[in-house]
Amino acid sequence: MKSIEVIVPRRLIKKFYKHPEPYGDGAYVVDLINDMYTDVFYREEGGFITITSEKDIIAYLKKHQTISNEHFYRDGVYSFRLITDKDKELLENWDEVSPTIIELDIDGKHELPKEFIVCFYWIEVGVVKIDGSNRLTLKIYERDFISILDISVVLDELKK
């Protein structure tokens, strides 16, 4: 069978790994929530794509095309989304990781939620919490997927 391009919704991905081949930014190998695995490539429109001839993966992905995340902010490869009940397992896994922590004071007139997830290439990489005195705490848990330079860009976005 000829390989075809299929959309891989973010919610179907359980775990990301760096791609073993040098495809550049936005290429990963992933475990899907049904325990299948495939390589994926970042899509600006949301989610990822895979190019595969595996009939089981194609059927599974086509059946689940309507699953998506709601991002309340997006600028290029950066996005922010609210924390939902579906994030419980992710947040519990992050409790066992020592994060990179950055704190800063932000303008009191911001319209940001008190707590949300930071995504880079649609991958959840950290959490932002804002306390009552407008002290913003950014905790980055997935340091393999975002560089310090990219974290500084996220901070610049949060200051706007």
C-alpha positions in Angstrom: 0.0 0.0 0.0 1.2 3.5 -0.8 1.9 5.8 2.2 -0.6 8.6 2.9 -0.6 11.7 5.0 -3.0 11.5 8.0 -3.7 14.1 10.7 -2.7 13.0 14.2 -4.8 15.0 16.8 -2.7 16.0 19.8 -5.1 14.4 22.3 -4.3 11.0 20.8 -0.6 11.3 21.7 0.5 9.9 25.0 4.3 10.5 24.9 6.8 12.3 22.7 10.4 11.3 21.8 13.0 13.1 19.8 13.0 11.8 16.2 16.1 9.6 15.7 16.6 11.0 12.1 17.6 14.7 11.5 14.4 16.0 10.1 14.7 19.4 11.9 12.4 21.1 14.3 8.9 19.6 14.7 9.7 15.9 14.0 9.0 13.4 16.7 8.3 9.7 17.4 5.2 9.3 19.6 3.3 6.7 21.6 -0.4 7.0 20.9 -3.0 6.5 23.6 -3.9 3.1 22.1 -0.3 1.9 22.5 0.6 2.2 18.8 3.6 4.4 17.8 4.4 6.4 14.7 6.5 9.4 13.7 4.8 12.7 13.5 5.5 16.2 12.1 4.3 19.5 13.4 1.3 21.2 11.5 0.8 25.0 11.9 -2.9 24.4 11.7 -2.9 22.3 14.8 -1.9 18.8 15.8 0.5 16.7 13.7 0.7 14.6 10.6 2.1 11.2 10.0 3.0 9.7 6.6 2.3 6.0 6.9 1.1 2.9 5.0 0.1 1.1 8.2 -3.6 0.2 7.8 -4.3 -0.1 11.6 -2.8 3.4 12.3 -4.6 5.0 9.4 -8.0 3.5 10.5 -7.5 4.5 14.1 -6.5 8.1 13.2 -9.3 8.6 10.7 -11.8 7.4 13.3 -10.6 10.0 15.9 -10.2 13.1 13.8 -12.6 15.2 15.9 -10.5 15.1 19.1 -8.8 18.5 19.7 -7.4 20.8 22.4 -8.7 24.4 23.0 -5.9 26.9 22.9 -6.8 30.4 24.0 -3.6 31.9 22.6 -1.2 31.0 19.8 1.7 32.8 18.1 3.7 30.7 15.7 4.9 27.5 17.5 3.9 28.8 20.9 0.4 28.3 22.4 -1.4 28.4 25.7 -4.4 26.3 26.8 -6.5 25.9 29.9 -5.9 22.9 32.2 -8.7 20.3 31.9 -9.6 17.1 33.7 -7.9 15.2 30.9 -4.5 16.7 32.0 -4.6 14.9 35.4 -2.2 12.1 34.4 0.2 14.6 32.7 0.3 16.8 35.8 0.8 13.8 38.1 3.8 12.7 35.9 5.2 16.2 36.1 5.0 16.1 39.9 7.9 13.6 39.7 10.1 15.9 37.6 12.3 18.8 38.8 11.2 21.7 36.6 13.1 24.8 35.5 11.3 27.6 37.4 11.2 31.2 36.3 9.3 33.9 38.2 8.5 37.5 37.2 6.0 40.2 38.0 3.4 41.1 35.4 1.1 44.0 34.8 -2.0 43.9 37.0 -4.2 44.6 33.9 -3.5 41.3 32.2 -6.3 39.0 31.1 -4.5 35.7 31.6 -6.1 32.8 33.5 -4.6 32.1 36.9 -3.3 28.7 35.7 -2.6 27.3 32.2 -0.4 25.0 30.1 2.4 26.3 27.9 2.8 24.4 24.6 5.6 24.4 22.1 5.0 22.8 18.7 1.6 21.7 20.3 3.6 19.7 22.9 2.8 20.5 26.5 6.1 21.7 28.1 5.1 23.5 31.2 2.6 25.3 33.5 2.1 29.0 34.3 0.6 30.0 37.6 -0.3 33.6 38.5 -0.9 34.5 42.2 -3.0 37.3 43.6 0.0 39.8 43.6 0.5 39.2 39.8 3.6 37.1 40.4 3.9 34.8 37.4 5.6 31.4 37.9 6.6 29.4 34.8 7.6 25.8 35.4 9.1 24.0 32.4 9.0 20.2 32.8 9.8 19.0 29.2 13.2 20.6 28.8 14.1 18.2 26.0 11.5 19.9 23.7 12.1 23.6 24.4 15.4 25.5 24.6 16.2 28.4 27.0 16.0 30.8 24.0 12.5 29.6 23.2 11.6 29.9 26.9 12.6 33.5 26.8 10.3 34.1 23.8 7.4 32.5 25.8 8.2 34.9 28.7 8.2 37.9 26.3 4.8 36.8 25.1 3.5 36.5 28.7 4.7 40.1 29.4 2.7 41.6 26.6 
